[in-house]
Amino acid sequence: MSKLDGPEQIGAEVRSARKKRGMTLQQLSEQTGLSIGYLSMLERGRSNPSLASLLRIAGALNLPMSALMADSTISEAGPSDEKPGNGPHQHAVHPSGMYRDRFITPADAKTIQVLEAILEPGDQSRVAPYKHDEEEELILVLDGELEFRSGEMTRLLKQGESLLVDPRIPHSYRNPGSIAVRWLWISAKV
């Protein structure tokens, strides 16, 4: 792990990626719909970004979200975690403590990102419904139940069920079940 932890590390990663692309805070703000003030606080490590904000920022910077959290994740290597040519998967707990994600995207992937997410019973996305234009997303529930809201539509997804998400429609989710829900977020640049 680097010398910086949590929000400070994420902020440093966002700032570095933005500057490498020659992008100003104003341009990043326009592409993400996030305020310049918020982005500035995030880059200085004074704000805990939501999962939704990180997804928007990663999309605007044309990066997998795992790249913004690379140094703040905990590597858990083990026989079951190893994939040929992949190395250990990266586990991350979102700074809010709400989300537990496992980045399982191969390092050489160019257009696809795969996250394994876990949400405890009764918990929900703590952010307002969000939308983004850059990606197409698919959700595949591995264990438990996930209630997914997209615009006016609400759908309960059970183990083995999937849903193609139109990311341009504001969406959110919650775990209405009695066990942790585990699902894959699969997104691709279009």
C-alpha positions as CSV (number, residue, x, y, z in Angstrom):
1,M,0.0,0.0,0.0
2,S,1.3,3.5,-0.7
3,K,1.9,6.2,1.9
4,L,-1.5,7.7,1.2
5,D,-4.7,5.9,2.2
6,G,-8.4,6.0,1.3
7,P,-9.7,9.3,0.0
8,E,-6.2,10.9,-0.3
9,Q,-4.9,8.0,-2.5
10,I,-8.0,8.1,-4.7
11,G,-7.7,11.9,-5.0
12,A,-4.1,11.6,-6.0
13,E,-5.0,8.9,-8.6
14,V,-7.8,11.1,-10.1
15,R,-5.5,14.2,-10.3
16,S,-2.7,12.2,-11.9
17,A,-5.0,10.6,-14.5
18,R,-6.6,14.0,-15.3
19,K,-3.3,15.8,-15.7
20,K,-1.9,13.0,-17.9
21,R,-4.7,13.7,-20.3
22,G,-4.2,17.4,-20.2
23,M,-7.7,17.9,-18.9
24,T,-8.7,20.8,-16.6
25,L,-11.1,20.5,-13.7
26,Q,-13.6,22.4,-15.7
27,Q,-13.5,19.8,-18.5
28,L,-13.7,17.0,-16.1
29,S,-16.7,18.7,-14.4
30,E,-18.5,19.1,-17.8
31,Q,-17.9,15.4,-18.7
32,T,-19.0,14.0,-15.3
33,G,-21.7,16.4,-14.2
34,L,-19.8,16.9,-10.9
35,S,-19.0,20.4,-9.6
36,I,-15.5,21.8,-9.9
37,G,-15.6,22.4,-6.1
38,Y,-16.4,18.7,-5.4
39,L,-13.7,17.5,-7.9
40,S,-11.1,19.8,-6.3
41,M,-12.0,18.6,-2.8
42,L,-11.8,15.0,-4.1
43,E,-8.4,15.5,-5.7
44,R,-7.1,16.9,-2.4
45,G,-8.4,13.9,-0.4
46,R,-11.0,16.0,1.4
47,S,-14.0,14.2,0.1
48,N,-15.0,10.5,0.2
49,P,-16.2,9.8,-3.4
50,S,-19.3,7.7,-3.9
51,L,-19.2,4.7,-6.2
52,A,-21.3,6.6,-8.7
53,S,-18.9,9.5,-8.7
54,L,-15.9,7.2,-9.3
55,L,-17.8,5.5,-12.1
56,R,-18.4,8.9,-13.8
57,I,-14.9,10.0,-13.3
58,A,-13.4,6.8,-14.6
59,G,-15.7,7.0,-17.6
60,A,-14.6,10.6,-18.4
61,L,-10.9,9.7,-18.0
62,N,-11.5,6.5,-20.1
63,L,-10.1,4.3,-17.4
64,P,-11.4,1.2,-15.6
65,M,-12.5,2.3,-12.1
66,S,-9.8,-0.1,-10.7
67,A,-7.1,2.2,-12.0
68,L,-8.3,5.0,-9.7
69,M,-8.1,2.7,-6.7
70,A,-5.1,0.6,-7.7
71,D,-2.9,1.6,-4.7
72,S,-5.7,1.7,-2.2
73,T,-6.9,-1.9,-2.7
74,I,-5.8,-4.9,-0.7
75,S,-4.4,-7.8,-2.6
76,E,-5.7,-11.1,-1.4
77,A,-3.7,-13.8,-3.2
78,G,-4.6,-17.4,-2.9
79,P,-5.1,-20.5,-5.0
80,S,-8.8,-19.7,-5.6
81,D,-8.0,-16.1,-6.5
82,E,-5.4,-16.8,-9.1
83,K,-6.3,-16.7,-12.8
84,P,-3.9,-17.6,-15.6
85,G,-2.1,-14.5,-16.7
86,N,-4.1,-12.4,-14.4
87,G,-2.4,-12.4,-11.0
88,P,-4.4,-12.0,-7.8
89,H,-7.7,-10.2,-7.9
90,Q,-7.9,-6.9,-6.2
91,H,-10.4,-6.3,-3.3
92,A,-11.5,-2.9,-2.3
93,V,-13.7,-1.4,0.4
94,H,-15.2,1.8,-0.8
95,P,-14.2,4.7,1.5
96,S,-17.8,5.1,2.7
97,G,-17.6,1.5,4.0
98,M,-20.8,0.7,2.0
99,Y,-19.4,-1.1,-1.0
100,R,-17.2,-4.2,-1.2
101,D,-15.9,-4.7,-4.7
102,R,-13.5,-7.2,-6.3
103,F,-11.9,-6.0,-9.5
104,I,-11.7,-9.0,-11.8
105,T,-10.9,-7.2,-15.0
106,P,-7.8,-8.4,-16.7
107,A,-5.1,-5.7,-16.6
108,D,-4.8,-5.7,-20.5
109,A,-8.6,-5.1,-21.0
110,K,-9.3,-2.1,-23.2
111,T,-13.1,-1.8,-23.4
112,I,-14.5,-4.0,-20.7
113,Q,-14.6,-3.8,-16.9
114,V,-15.8,-6.5,-14.5
115,L,-16.5,-5.9,-10.8
116,E,-17.8,-8.4,-8.3
117,A,-19.9,-6.4,-5.8
118,I,-21.3,-7.3,-2.4
119,L,-24.1,-5.5,-0.5
120,E,-25.3,-6.6,2.9
121,P,-29.0,-7.2,3.7
122,G,-31.0,-4.0,4.0
123,D,-28.2,-1.8,2.5
124,Q,-28.6,0.3,-0.6
125,S,-26.7,2.6,-2.9
126,R,-26.3,5.7,-0.7
127,V,-26.1,7.9,-3.7
128,A,-28.9,9.5,-5.6
129,P,-29.7,7.6,-8.8
130,Y,-27.0,8.3,-11.3
131,K,-26.5,8.1,-15.0
132,H,-23.6,8.1,-17.5
133,D,-23.3,8.0,-21.3
134,E,-20.0,6.2,-21.9
135,E,-20.8,2.7,-20.9
136,E,-23.2,-0.2,-21.5
137,E,-23.7,-2.3,-18.3
138,L,-24.9,-5.8,-17.5
139,I,-25.7,-7.0,-14.0
140,L,-25.6,-10.7,-13.2
141,V,-26.7,-11.8,-9.7
142,L,-24.5,-14.6,-8.3
143,D,-26.1,-14.9,-4.8
144,G,-29.0,-13.4,-3.0
145,E,-31.5,-10.8,-4.4
146,L,-30.9,-7.3,-5.8
147,E,-33.6,-4.7,-6.3
148,F,-32.6,-2.6,-9.2
149,R,-34.3,0.7,-10.0
150,S,-33.9,2.4,-13.4
151,G,-36.1,5.4,-14.0
152,E,-39.7,4.3,-13.3
153,M,-38.9,0.6,-13.6
154,T,-38.0,-1.5,-10.5
155,R,-36.9,-5.1,-10.9
156,L,-36.0,-7.8,-8.4
157,L,-33.1,-9.9,-9.6
158,K,-32.6,-13.3,-8.1
159,Q,-29.6,-15.7,-8.3
160,G,-28.7,-16.4,-11.9
161,E,-30.8,-13.5,-13.3
162,S,-29.2,-10.7,-15.4
163,L,-30.3,-7.3,-16.5
164,L,-28.9,-5.1,-19.3
165,V,-28.8,-1.5,-17.9
166,D,-29.3,1.6,-20.0
167,P,-26.7,3.8,-18.2
168,R,-28.4,7.0,-19.6
169,I,-31.3,6.4,-17.3
170,P,-30.7,7.3,-13.6
171,H,-30.5,4.1,-11.6
172,S,-29.9,2.8,-8.1
173,Y,-30.1,-0.5,-6.2
174,R,-30.7,-2.1,-2.8
175,N,-30.6,-5.5,-1.1
176,P,-34.1,-6.4,0.1
177,G,-33.1,-9.9,1.1
178,S,-31.9,-11.6,4.3
179,I,-28.4,-12.5,3.0
180,A,-25.7,-10.6,1.3
181,V,-26.2,-10.1,-2.4
182,R,-23.3,-10.7,-4.7
183,W,-23.3,-9.7,-8.3
184,L,-21.1,-8.9,-11.3
185,W,-21.1,-5.4,-12.9
186,I,-19.9,-5.8,-16.4
187,S,-19.5,-2.6,-18.4
188,A,-18.0,-1.8,-21.8
189,K,-17.2,1.3,-23.7
190,V,-19.5,1.8,-26.6
